Amino acid sequence: MEKEKQKTGILGGTFNPIHCGHIHLAQKAMSAAGLDRVLFIPSGVSYMKDQSEILPTKERIKMVKLALQEYPYFDISTIETDRQGNSYSHETIHALQRQCPDTEFFFLTGADTIFAMEEWKDPVSIFRSVVILAACRPGISQERLQEQISYLKSKYEADIRLIVQDYVDISSSDIRRALRNRGSIHGLVPQSVENYIRINHFYMD
Protein backbone atom coordinates (compact mmCIF):
# COMPACT_ATOMS: atom_id res chain seq x y z
CA MET A 1 0.00 0.00 0.00
CA GLU A 2 1.41 3.38 -1.04
CA LYS A 3 2.24 5.72 1.82
CA GLU A 4 0.01 8.79 1.92
CA LYS A 5 1.93 11.97 1.19
CA GLN A 6 2.25 14.64 3.82
CA LYS A 7 0.41 17.83 2.87
CA THR A 8 2.46 20.97 3.43
CA GLY A 9 1.41 24.54 2.83
CA ILE A 10 3.90 27.12 1.59
CA LEU A 11 3.34 30.68 2.78
CA GLY A 12 5.98 33.02 1.45
CA GLY A 13 6.31 36.71 2.11
CA THR A 14 8.59 39.51 3.14
CA PHE A 15 7.06 39.32 6.64
CA ASN A 16 8.04 42.93 7.24
CA PRO A 17 6.59 42.39 9.81
CA ILE A 18 4.67 39.12 10.08
CA HIS A 19 1.13 39.85 11.30
CA CYS A 20 -2.07 38.14 12.48
CA GLY A 21 -3.46 38.04 8.93
CA HIS A 22 -0.63 35.68 7.91
CA ILE A 23 -1.41 33.39 10.84
CA HIS A 24 -5.13 33.48 10.08
CA LEU A 25 -4.58 32.57 6.41
CA ALA A 26 -2.37 29.62 7.39
CA GLN A 27 -4.96 28.35 9.87
CA LYS A 28 -7.78 28.63 7.33
CA ALA A 29 -5.73 26.84 4.67
CA MET A 30 -4.89 24.01 7.05
CA SER A 31 -8.55 23.50 7.83
CA ALA A 32 -9.78 23.85 4.23
CA ALA A 33 -7.23 21.54 2.61
CA GLY A 34 -6.43 19.18 5.47
CA LEU A 35 -2.80 20.27 5.62
CA ASP A 36 -0.39 18.65 8.06
CA ARG A 37 1.74 21.75 8.45
CA VAL A 38 2.48 25.16 6.95
CA LEU A 39 5.97 26.42 6.11
CA PHE A 40 6.46 30.17 6.50
CA ILE A 41 9.19 31.24 4.08
CA PRO A 42 10.64 34.75 4.53
CA SER A 43 11.74 36.10 1.17
CA GLY A 44 15.35 36.86 0.39
CA VAL A 45 15.77 39.54 -2.24
CA SER A 46 12.35 40.06 -3.78
CA TYR A 47 12.73 41.38 -7.31
CA MET A 48 9.21 42.86 -7.06
CA LYS A 49 9.69 44.96 -3.91
CA ASP A 50 11.55 48.11 -2.91
CA GLN A 51 14.28 46.97 -0.52
CA SER A 52 14.69 50.31 1.27
CA GLU A 53 11.94 49.71 3.88
CA ILE A 54 12.68 46.04 4.49
CA LEU A 55 14.31 45.03 7.78
CA PRO A 56 17.49 42.92 7.70
CA THR A 57 16.89 39.22 7.11
CA LYS A 58 17.87 38.10 10.62
CA GLU A 59 15.32 40.46 12.20
CA ARG A 60 12.46 39.30 9.96
CA ILE A 61 13.36 35.68 10.66
CA LYS A 62 13.41 36.37 14.41
CA MET A 63 9.91 37.91 14.24
CA VAL A 64 8.55 34.91 12.31
CA LYS A 65 10.05 32.52 14.87
CA LEU A 66 8.46 34.51 17.71
CA ALA A 67 5.08 34.53 15.96
CA LEU A 68 5.09 30.76 15.37
CA GLN A 69 6.16 29.72 18.89
CA GLU A 70 2.67 28.69 19.98
CA TYR A 71 1.76 26.83 16.77
CA PRO A 72 3.41 23.37 16.64
CA TYR A 73 2.09 22.76 13.11
CA PHE A 74 3.75 25.92 11.71
CA ASP A 75 7.44 25.94 10.80
CA ILE A 76 9.86 28.44 9.33
CA SER A 77 12.10 27.70 6.35
CA THR A 78 15.09 29.90 5.48
CA ILE A 79 15.44 28.33 2.06
CA GLU A 80 15.12 31.71 0.33
CA THR A 81 17.15 33.84 2.73
CA ASP A 82 19.98 31.26 2.57
CA ARG A 83 20.17 31.72 -1.19
CA GLN A 84 22.11 34.46 -2.95
CA GLY A 85 20.41 36.80 -5.42
CA ASN A 86 16.74 37.18 -6.30
CA SER A 87 14.13 34.81 -4.87
CA TYR A 88 11.86 33.09 -7.37
CA SER A 89 8.88 30.99 -6.28
CA HIS A 90 9.45 28.26 -8.87
CA GLU A 91 13.03 27.72 -7.63
CA THR A 92 11.87 27.56 -4.00
CA ILE A 93 9.13 25.05 -4.84
CA HIS A 94 11.50 22.74 -6.72
CA ALA A 95 14.10 22.93 -3.95
CA LEU A 96 11.47 21.94 -1.39
CA GLN A 97 10.27 19.08 -3.58
CA ARG A 98 13.84 17.76 -3.81
CA GLN A 99 14.21 17.98 -0.02
CA CYS A 100 10.83 16.34 0.67
CA PRO A 101 9.93 13.99 -2.20
CA ASP A 102 7.11 12.38 -0.20
CA THR A 103 5.30 15.68 0.34
CA GLU A 104 2.49 17.30 -1.61
CA PHE A 105 2.89 21.08 -1.56
CA PHE A 106 0.14 23.70 -1.50
CA PHE A 107 0.95 27.33 -2.33
CA LEU A 108 -0.97 29.78 -0.13
CA THR A 109 -1.84 33.22 -1.45
CA GLY A 110 -4.53 35.86 -1.67
CA ALA A 111 -7.07 35.56 -4.48
CA ASP A 112 -5.89 38.87 -5.96
CA THR A 113 -2.55 37.20 -6.72
CA ILE A 114 -4.29 34.85 -9.16
CA PHE A 115 -4.44 37.75 -11.61
CA ALA A 116 -0.67 38.36 -11.39
CA MET A 117 0.85 34.87 -11.26
CA GLU A 118 1.07 34.50 -15.02
CA GLU A 119 3.61 37.35 -14.97
CA TRP A 120 5.86 35.56 -12.48
CA LYS A 121 9.04 33.82 -13.56
CA ASP A 122 8.22 30.38 -15.04
CA PRO A 123 4.49 30.21 -14.18
CA VAL A 124 4.16 26.90 -16.06
CA SER A 125 6.49 25.26 -13.55
CA ILE A 126 4.61 26.72 -10.58
CA PHE A 127 1.15 25.68 -11.77
CA ARG A 128 2.28 22.14 -12.58
CA SER A 129 4.15 21.65 -9.30
CA VAL A 130 1.77 22.76 -6.56
CA VAL A 131 -1.88 23.18 -5.68
CA ILE A 132 -2.75 26.87 -5.37
CA LEU A 133 -4.86 27.73 -2.31
CA ALA A 134 -6.23 31.23 -2.82
CA ALA A 135 -8.00 33.12 -0.04
CA CYS A 136 -10.99 35.17 -1.15
CA ARG A 137 -10.86 38.85 -0.30
CA PRO A 138 -13.50 41.60 -0.40
CA GLY A 139 -13.49 43.85 -3.42
CA ILE A 140 -12.63 41.13 -5.91
CA SER A 141 -15.33 40.27 -8.43
CA GLN A 142 -16.22 36.59 -8.00
CA GLU A 143 -17.15 36.45 -11.67
CA ARG A 144 -13.77 37.81 -12.77
CA LEU A 145 -11.99 35.51 -10.33
CA GLN A 146 -13.77 32.40 -11.61
CA GLU A 147 -13.02 33.46 -15.20
CA GLN A 148 -9.32 33.82 -14.37
CA ILE A 149 -9.21 30.46 -12.61
CA SER A 150 -10.92 28.76 -15.56
CA TYR A 151 -8.42 30.40 -17.92
CA LEU A 152 -5.40 29.26 -15.87
CA LYS A 153 -6.80 25.75 -15.52
CA SER A 154 -7.31 25.54 -19.26
CA LYS A 155 -3.93 26.99 -20.24
CA TYR A 156 -1.67 25.51 -17.56
CA GLU A 157 -3.71 22.62 -16.10
CA ALA A 158 -3.48 24.56 -12.85
CA ASP A 159 -5.10 23.18 -9.70
CA ILE A 160 -6.52 26.30 -8.00
CA ARG A 161 -8.82 26.03 -4.99
CA LEU A 162 -10.49 28.93 -3.22
CA ILE A 163 -10.44 29.29 0.55
CA VAL A 164 -13.45 31.09 1.94
CA GLN A 165 -12.31 32.94 5.05
CA ASP A 166 -13.53 35.68 7.31
CA TYR A 167 -11.13 38.23 5.91
CA VAL A 168 -8.62 39.87 8.25
CA ASP A 169 -7.83 43.30 6.81
CA ILE A 170 -4.23 43.77 7.96
CA SER A 171 -1.23 44.77 5.89
CA SER A 172 2.42 45.09 6.84
CA SER A 173 2.56 48.55 5.24
CA ASP A 174 -0.31 49.75 7.48
CA ILE A 175 1.54 48.41 10.53
CA ARG A 176 4.74 50.22 9.54
CA ARG A 177 2.78 53.43 8.97
CA ALA A 178 1.13 53.15 12.39
CA LEU A 179 4.50 52.68 14.05
CA ARG A 180 5.99 55.70 12.24
CA ASN A 181 3.05 57.75 13.54
CA ARG A 182 3.43 56.34 17.07
CA GLY A 183 0.07 54.59 16.73
CA SER A 184 -1.16 51.33 18.24
CA ILE A 185 -0.56 47.96 16.52
CA HIS A 186 -2.13 45.95 19.33
CA GLY A 187 -3.97 42.93 17.93
CA LEU A 188 -2.46 43.38 14.47
CA VAL A 189 0.67 41.34 15.23
CA PRO A 190 1.27 38.60 17.82
CA GLN A 191 2.15 40.10 21.20
CA SER A 192 5.66 38.63 21.13
CA VAL A 193 6.28 40.34 17.78
CA GLU A 194 4.94 43.69 19.02
CA ASN A 195 7.24 43.50 22.06
CA TYR A 196 10.25 42.76 19.85
CA ILE A 197 9.41 45.61 17.46
CA ARG A 198 9.01 48.13 20.28
CA ILE A 199 12.13 47.04 22.17
CA ASN A 200 14.18 47.51 19.00
CA HIS A 201 12.30 50.61 17.75
CA PHE A 202 11.76 49.04 14.33
CA TYR A 203 9.92 51.10 11.70
CA MET A 204 9.68 54.09 14.04
CA ASP A 205 12.21 56.40 12.37
N, C-alpha and C positions, 0 to 999 in steps of 0.2 A: 504494500500500500504506500502510495507516494505521500511524503511528509508535507503537511500543509504549510505554505509559505507564511512567514511573519509579515504583517502589514504595517508599514512604517510611513508616517507622514513626513513630508519635507516642508518646513516653513522657513524660507529665507527672508532676509531683510537687513537693512542697515542697523536696525535696533538702536536708534540714536535719539532717544532711549527706547528700550523695550517698554511696552505699556500693557494695560489690562485688556485692550482690544486684541492684542496678539495672543494672550492666554485664552481669551474667550473663543477666538477662532479655532485654536488648536483643540479645545475641549469639544466644541461643536463638531468638528471634523472627526474626532475620535468616535463620538457617539453615532454620527451619521453613517460612517463607513466601516465601523467595527475595527478601528486601528488598534494595534498593540502598543504603539508608542509614537511620539512625534519628535523629530529632530529639529531643533532650532539652529539655523545656520547663519551666523553673522557674516555679512558680505565683506570681502576684501576691498579691492578697488572696484567700485561700481562705475562702469563706463557711462552710465546714464544719470549720474548724480554729481552735483557740485561738491567737491571734497572739502571746501573751506569751513563748513559748519560741522563737519563730522568729527566726533571725538576719536582719539587714538584707539587702535584696535583693542589693546589690553583693557581699556576702561569699558568699552562696549561689551566685551566678553565677560568681564567681572559683573556688570549689571545683569546680563542674561543669566549667569550662574546664580546670582542672588534671587532673581525672579523665579527660577525653576526649583529652588530648594525644597518647596513643599509638594512638588508634583513628581512622584517616583516614575511616572510613565512619560515624562518629558526629559529629553537629553539635549546637550549642546554638542555640536560638531564644529571644529575649527578647520574643516577641510578647505574652506575658501580663504580664510585669513592666513593659513599656512602656505598658501600658494603665492608665487610672485606674479605681478602684472594684473590685468583685468580679470574679473570674475565673470564667467559665463555659465548660465544654468545648465546647458547641455553637457558641459565638461564635469560639473559637479555631480550631476545625475549619473553619468557613466562611471565616475570614480567610485561613487557609493555602490553601484551595482557590481563593480569588480570586488569591492571589499565585502559585500554581503550578497552573494549569488543566490541565497535561498530566501531573499526578501522581495516582496512586491512593494513598490514605492508609489506613493500618492503625493502629488504636488499641490500644496495648499495656496490659495490666492483669493483675492477679491474678484467678484464677477466683472468689474470694470476692466480688469487686466485681460480678459478674454478678447477684447477688441484690439489689444496691443501686441499679443504674443506672436503674431505672424511676423512682426518686425524684429523679433529677437534673433540672435545669432543661431542658426541651424534649428528652426522651429520643427522641421520634419523629425529630427532626432528626438526632440523633447516629446512631441505628441505620440511617437511610437514607443517611447520608453516608460512613460508613467501615466497613471490615471490623474486627470486634473480634477481637483475638488475646488469648486468656485463658490464663495460665499456671496449670496445675494445682498445687495445694498440698495437703500432708497435712492430714488432719482434715476435709476436705470430702467429704461423701457423693457418690460418682459418680452414684448414682441421682438424688439431689436436683438435682445440677448438670445432668444431662441433661434432667430434667424442666423446669428453669428455662430452659434453652436452647431447648427445643422450644416452650415457652410464648412466649418473646420472638420466636422465628422466626415463629410463627403470628400473633401480634398486631401485630408491627412489621415483618415481613419482614426481620428482622435477619440479618446474615451473621456468625455467631459461630464461631470455630475455636479448638479447644483446642491449647495447646502443652504437650507432655509434656517436663518438664525435671527434671533432678536438682536438687531444691529446695535453695536456699541460704537458710538460716534466719537472716536478718539484718534488723534493723529500726533505723531512725534513732533511735527512742526508747530502745532498748537501748544504742546507742552513746553517746547523751547521758548516760544513767544511769551507764555505765561511766566516762565522763570526770569526772562529778561526784564519783564515788567513787575517783578517781585510779587507775582500772583500765586494763588494756591494751585497745587497739582494733586491735592489729596484725593484719592480714589481713582486717579487716572493711571497711576503706576503702582505696582506692589509697594507696600510700606518700606520694605528693605531697600528697594531701588530709590525711593524718595530720600531716605536717610543718607544713602551713599552720595546722591547728587548734591544734597545740601551741605554735607560735610566737606565735599570737594569743590563746592561753588561752581559746578558745571553749568554751562549755558547762561550764566548770570551776567557776564561781561559783554 
